[in-house]
């Protein structure tokens, strides 16, 4: 059921509804089609758009240009706050790629961030546009001990130990100051969740392809993924002016802002060098786009601060850029290195995308439900900075007073506390929990093409681990 339309670049892209339900059976058609730029694209189709929504996905929201759509309850603000190479190389990518285009430059039909209306249709529940439903229970049985990441990654624990040994070595020693800054955040520990996902997908897809052992490309991909993630954390701490990370001083707090920015740039560059040496054009394009997505996500967030007309779809798009893009692209790349079929590789992209979106929604819920001591930062800090997340957007539908408080940018004493109370009263937390659960369900569904075993079980339980934090 390949439903296609034209992207803003004139390239055919898959319907997010069709591609969110990828057939992973052995009989699934997986032959890619050549990418040929359209020569008869209308002027409207060539206009740049924020998320490259095509008619099948956009519903009633018609494109008005970058970051603008209709249906926003009034006028919008004037300033919108190796192994395998592709046989044919497409023309240069447009300034902004749609999710399906970046997922495969050979026009493999892939997953995209689902439009809100499509998410409701797919899940069979009307939760986004109507009242909140009762929250589905987790898979965790009553009285069962809490999931731990150490248990989930046990099938790849040896792989992670080797990765930890190599991380600091591959940073390089050309500049002692930059290396010391990069080593500080590596030395701060961390859960290594992203490389663990790479290893789990690698082993599961190797089993599917009858490959006995991980390839060097799999291991290098996991290291590159963690390096890119670490570089983004260094830059995030600078932007957020954070003093601590994982209980230790941030890089910019220890070495200063200039060195922190350069250290992040250095690690992005170093990861790009190792990425190029993987010698796989499709993977290079997938992962290099992630670095661009980080910047796009930060820019879009900055443009929409304190903007009460931002939509839930805008929020999902930004969350993809900032969080899900790296997970989705790296899990798909892991499958590519296992010689997986396009349908399996695309399913792994969907798994990473939906897991990443669930992870971000859960983080945004915790900003309202955990104490400052648990968070390591003031509760409601995202809202105080004008970053309107899923709980806030849902509560805005029920609490008009919340809009007025946000418009003041919390300059009045007690306004932030009042806004947080309205988010709770307006049902924003419960509806955000439902959104996270729906994304988690979609992530699990994407694993149906994998063989049963410890690695698939760990990937499924990784979803439960992410969702468990909000119960």
Residue pairs with C-beta under 8 A, 6 or more apart in sequence:
1 18
2 14
2 18
2 109
3 14
3 15
3 17
3 18
3 56
4 12
4 13
4 14
4 15
4 109
5 12
5 13
5 15
5 54
5 55
5 56
5 57
6 12
6 13
6 38
6 41
6 45
6 54
7 13
7 52
7 54
7 98
7 100
7 101
8 45
8 46
8 47
8 48
8 49
8 52
8 94
8 96
8 98
9 37
9 46
9 52
9 93
9 94
9 97
9 98
9 101
10 37
10 38
10 41
10 45
10 46
11 35
11 37
11 38
11 90
11 101
11 107
12 107
13 52
13 54
13 98
13 100
13 101
13 112
14 100
14 109
14 110
14 112
15 54
15 56
15 57
16 57
16 99
16 100
16 111
16 112
16 113
16 114
16 115
16 118
17 56
17 57
17 114
17 115
17 118
17 121
17 122
18 109
19 100
19 109
19 110
19 111
19 112
19 346
19 350
20 111
20 112
20 114
20 118
20 122
20 350
20 442
21 122
21 445
22 28
22 109
22 111
22 343
22 346
22 347
22 350
22 446
22 449
23 343
24 343
24 344
24 347
24 446
24 448
24 449
24 450
25 449
28 341
28 343
29 343
30 108
30 341
30 342
30 343
31 342
32 104
32 106
32 107
32 108
32 342
33 106
33 107
34 88
34 106
34 107
35 88
35 90
35 105
35 106
35 107
37 91
44 63
47 63
47 65
48 65
48 66
48 94
48 95
48 96
49 63
49 65
49 66
50 63
50 66
50 67
50 68
50 69
50 314
50 317
51 98
51 99
51 113
51 313
51 317
52 96
52 97
52 98
52 99
52 101
53 61
53 63
53 115
57 112
57 115
57 118
58 69
58 115
59 115
59 117
60 70
60 71
61 69
61 70
61 71
61 311
61 313
62 69
62 70
63 69
64 70
64 76
66 80
67 80
67 300
67 303
67 304
67 314
68 76
68 80
69 311
71 311
72 309
72 311
73 309
74 309
76 309
77 307
77 309
79 303
80 303
80 304
80 307
81 302
81 303
81 304
81 305
81 306
81 307
81 310
81 386
82 217
82 278
82 279
82 280
82 283
82 337
83 215
83 217
83 279
83 280
83 337
83 339
84 280
84 282
84 336
84 339
85 279
85 280
85 281
85 282
86 105
86 106
86 281
86 282
88 106
89 105
89 281
90 105
90 106
93 101
93 105
96 296
97 289
98 112
99 110
99 111
99 112
99 113
99 320
99 353
100 109
100 110
100 111
100 112
102 285
102 286
102 289
102 329
103 110
103 111
103 112
103 286
103 328
103 329
103 332
103 346
103 349
104 110
104 282
104 342
104 346
105 281
105 282
105 285
106 282
108 342
108 345
108 346
109 346
110 346
110 349
110 350
111 328
111 346
111 349
111 350
111 353
111 446
113 313
113 316
113 317
113 320
113 324
113 353
113 357
114 122
114 442
115 313
116 128
116 129
116 312
116 313
116 316
117 128
117 129
119 128
119 438
120 126
120 127
120 128
120 129
122 442
123 438
123 441
123 442
125 133
125 434
125 438
126 133
127 133
127 431
127 434
127 435
127 438
128 312
128 431
128 435
132 394
132 427
132 430
132 431
132 434
133 434
135 430
135 433
135 434
135 437
136 434
136 437
138 464
138 467
138 468
138 471
139 464
140 146
140 147
140 464
140 468
140 471
146 468
147 461
147 464
147 465
147 468
148 465
149 191
149 193
149 196
149 465
150 157
152 196
152 458
152 461
152 462
152 465
153 160
153 192
153 196
153 199
153 200
153 458
154 454
154 458
155 200
155 203
155 454
155 455
155 458
156 196
156 199
156 200
156 203
156 455
156 458
159 199
159 214
159 219
159 222
160 192
160 195
160 196
160 199
162 219
163 192
163 195
163 219
163 222
163 223
163 226
164 192
166 219
166 223
167 186
167 223
167 226
167 227
168 182
168 183
168 186
168 187
170 223
170 227
170 270
170 274
171 179
171 182
171 183
171 186
171 227
171 267
171 270
172 179
172 270
173 179
175 266
177 255
177 259
178 259
178 262
178 263
178 266
180 255
181 234
181 251
181 254
181 255
181 259
181 260
181 262
181 263
182 230
182 234
182 251
182 263
182 266
182 267
184 248
184 249
184 251
184 254
184 255
185 230
185 233
185 234
185 245
185 250
185 251
186 230
188 245
188 246
188 247
188 248
189 246
190 246
192 226
193 462
194 225
194 226
194 229
194 326
194 327
194 330
195 222
195 223
195 225
195 226
197 327
197 330
197 331
197 352
197 355
197 459
197 462
198 218
198 221
198 222
198 225
198 330
198 331
198 333
198 334
199 214
199 218
199 222
199 334
200 455
200 458
200 459
200 462
201 331
201 334
201 335
201 348
201 351
201 455
201 459
202 214
202 218
202 221
202 222
202 334
202 335
202 337
202 338
203 214
203 455
204 450
204 451
204 453
204 455
204 456
204 459
205 334
205 335
205 338
205 340
205 344
205 348
205 450
206 212
206 213
206 214
206 218
206 338
207 451
207 453
207 455
208 338
208 340
208 344
208 449
208 450
208 451
209 338
209 339
209 340
211 338
211 339
215 337
215 338
217 278
217 280
217 337
218 334
218 337
218 338
220 274
220 277
220 278
221 278
221 283
221 287
221 330
221 333
221 334
221 337
222 330
223 274
224 271
224 274
224 275
224 278
224 287
225 287
225 326
225 330
227 267
227 270
227 271
227 274
228 267
228 268
228 271
228 287
228 290
228 291
228 326
229 326
230 267
231 263
231 264
231 265
231 266
231 267
231 268
231 271
232 264
232 294
232 326
233 245
234 250
234 251
234 252
234 260
234 261
234 263
234 264
234 267
235 260
235 261
235 264
235 294
236 242
237 245
237 250
237 251
237 252
237 253
237 260
238 252
238 257
238 260
238 261
238 264
239 298
242 250
242 253
242 377
243 249
243 250
243 253
244 250
244 253
244 376
247 376
250 260
251 259
251 260
251 263
252 259
252 260
252 261
255 263
268 291
272 288
272 291
275 283
275 284
275 287
275 288
276 284
278 284
280 336
280 337
282 336
283 333
283 336
283 337
286 329
286 332
286 333
287 329
287 330
287 333
289 325
289 329
290 325
290 326
290 329
290 330
293 320
293 321
293 322
293 325
293 326
294 321
294 322
294 325
294 326
296 321
297 318
297 319
297 320
297 321
297 322
297 325
298 322
300 314
300 317
300 318
300 321
301 318
301 322
301 387
304 310
304 314
304 318
304 388
305 385
305 386
305 387
306 386
306 388
306 406
306 407
306 409
307 386
307 388
308 388
308 396
308 403
308 406
308 407
310 388
310 393
311 393
312 390
312 393
312 394
315 388
315 389
315 390
315 393
316 357
319 356
319 357
319 360
319 361
320 328
320 353
320 356
320 357
322 360
323 356
323 357
323 359
323 360
324 352
324 353
324 354
324 355
324 356
324 357
324 359
324 360
325 353
325 356
326 356
327 352
327 353
327 355
327 356
327 359
328 349
328 350
328 351
328 352
328 353
328 356
329 349
329 352
330 352
331 348
331 349
331 351
331 352
332 345
332 346
332 348
332 349
332 352
334 348
335 344
335 345
335 348
336 345
340 348
343 449
344 449
344 450
347 446
347 447
347 448
347 449
348 446
350 442
350 443
350 446
351 443
351 446
351 447
351 459
354 439
354 440
354 442
354 443
354 446
355 439
355 440
355 443
355 462
355 463
355 466
357 439
358 436
358 437
358 439
358 440
358 443
358 463
358 466
358 467
359 466
361 389
361 390
361 432
361 435
361 436
361 439
362 436
362 466
362 467
362 469
362 470
364 382
364 389
364 390
364 391
364 432
365 390
365 391
365 429
365 432
365 433
365 436
365 470
366 374
366 375
366 469
366 470
367 375
367 379
367 380
367 381
367 382
367 383
367 389
367 391
368 379
368 380
368 383
368 391
368 420
368 423
368 424
368 428
368 429
369 429
369 470
370 379
371 379
372 378
372 379
375 381
378 384
379 420
380 416
380 419
380 420
382 389
383 389
383 392
383 406
383 410
383 416
383 419
383 420
383 423
384 410
384 416
386 406
386 409
388 396
388 406
389 432
390 428
390 431
390 432
390 435
391 423
391 428
391 429
391 431
391 432
392 402
392 406
392 423
392 428
393 428
394 426
394 427
394 428
394 431
394 432
395 402
395 422
395 423
395 424
395 425
395 426
395 427
395 428
396 402
396 403
396 426
396 428
397 426
398 426
398 427
399 422
399 423
399 425
399 426
401 422
402 419
402 422
402 423
402 426
405 415
405 418
405 419
405 422
406 419
408 415
410 416
410 419
423 429
433 470
436 466
436 467
436 470
437 467
440 463
440 464
440 466
440 467
443 463
444 460
444 463
447 456
447 459
447 460
450 456
450 459
